[in-house]
Amino acid sequence: MTTKKPAASETGDPLLLTPGPLTTSASVKQAMVHDWGSRDAGFLAINKMVLDRIVELAGAQGTHVTVPVQGSGTFAVEAMITSFVSKAGKLLVLINGAYGQRALKIAQIAGRATASLETPEDTPPDLAKLDKMLSDDKAITHVFAVHCETTSGILNPIAEIAAIVAKQGRRLLVDSMSAFGALEIDARNIYYDALAASSNKCLEGVPGLGFVVCRNTALAECKGNATTLVLDLFDQAEAFARTGQYRFTPPIHVIVALGKAIEEHAAEGGVAGRGKRYRDNAKVLIDGMRAMGFQTLLPNDLQAPIIVTFHMPTDPKFVFQRFYDGLKDRGYVIYPGKLTVADSFRMGCIGRLYPEHMKGALAAVREVLDELRVSNGGPALAAE
Ligand SMILES: *Cc1c(COP(=O)(O)O)cnc(C)c1O
């Protein structure tokens, strides 16, 4: 095969095989080439459509409302935690990666009482322990769980977690940032008070808007909880109900692009269609990488079709920076690992990527390995 013929997105940019921000369609980017005032009726109609469609995607019509938060996904997570957990509340954080750690830090900085239940990055939360902690510590009012922990790509058992939290009469806050729009989480079956996600992951918009799907009855109890002005979801929701507008300048172009991205999501078959494409991508990627000797961190039954963590090859000729640069030269951007349990790197399956892009990425991996004179991507040096 010929070398260094860059892959490209529809606009000629390198493809982002990353946890986000992601490759977006040309039409989503094209939606941004206009200017709108923040009180423009056309913009406000698009914004309302976006918020309503998100509630529909969540299966939450009539029970929940989407409250948008200007900023990246973490802004929405911080808004969710500090608006829902009152100063007298206590948050139990389930941790098996960096995003659980981050939620704990947010709660601690905000001066909320916390507890945590931590498992290694390749291990789902211990459900029996969760049940016991809730039985033993009546001060815990809320539980925080990450749906897909993007640190490793692990799929956490959110339905089982929700059932235990509900049985124990506590409230659930979900970070579904890297899953929402591709992996089913239906509010009619999974009971939660709030779920945070953002514009730039599985919905395939551009970065700049976080949002929280909030249970109406729970949000109504959140007045005065927030410890910041800008991240007060009660106030933000109240302003929308009263004026239909944001309290502070909205990322208008981002929201209009998200409106276009949500149309494309529906055209692809909604959550089922988007999830199928990502599962197809993940299968092509994992099968192809394993055929070259690479090993995944996670077994198939824990792996979400979002991002895949691979162990770093042990061949001393494998230099990650050269591997990364070789792939980038060929039009594929991958992501370093941030695990504590293993030296690793990650390749994403989400964004405007199709199985043929994953095949292209695999061919590029093969070429770069050849260039580095690495014959096997695994720890199986003895086989050489
Ligand atoms: C991406 C992500 C976030 C938010 O990250 P930002 O960089 O603030 O957008 C939060 N949680 C999870 C699980 C994520 O994947």
The ligand as an SDF file (V2000), in Angstrom:
LIG
                    3D

 15 15  0  0  0  0  0  0  0  0999 V2000
  -15.9350   14.5880   28.1190 C   0  0  0  0  0  0  0  0  0  0  0  0
  -16.4470   14.1880   29.4510 C   0  0  0  0  0  0  0  0  0  0  0  0
  -16.7710   15.1540   30.4330 C   0  0  0  0  0  0  0  0  0  0  0  0
  -16.6280   16.6380   30.2180 C   0  0  0  0  0  0  0  0  0  0  0  0
  -15.3890   17.0370   29.7920 O   0  0  0  0  0  0  0  0  0  0  0  0
  -15.1640   18.5030   29.2030 P   0  0  0  0  0  0  0  0  0  0  0  0
  -13.7240   18.4770   28.8200 O   0  0  0  0  0  0  0  0  0  0  0  0
  -15.4710   19.4720   30.2630 O   0  0  0  0  0  0  0  0  0  0  0  0
  -16.0980   18.6590   28.0510 O   0  0  0  0  0  0  0  0  0  0  0  0
  -17.2980   14.7160   31.6280 C   0  0  0  0  0  0  0  0  0  0  0  0
  -17.4910   13.4140   31.8590 N   0  0  0  0  0  0  0  0  0  0  0  0
  -17.2060   12.4630   30.9520 C   0  0  0  0  0  0  0  0  0  0  0  0
  -17.4750   11.0320   31.2910 C   0  0  0  0  0  0  0  0  0  0  0  0
  -16.6710   12.8210   29.7150 C   0  0  0  0  0  0  0  0  0  0  0  0
  -16.3870   11.8710   28.8020 O   0  0  0  0  0  0  0  0  0  0  0  0
  1  2  1  0
  2  3  1  0
  2 14  2  0
  3  4  1  0
  3 10  2  0
  4  5  1  0
  5  6  1  0
  6  7  2  0
  6  8  1  0
  6  9  1  0
 10 11  1  0
 11 12  2  0
 12 13  1  0
 12 14  1  0
 14 15  1  0
M  END
$$$$
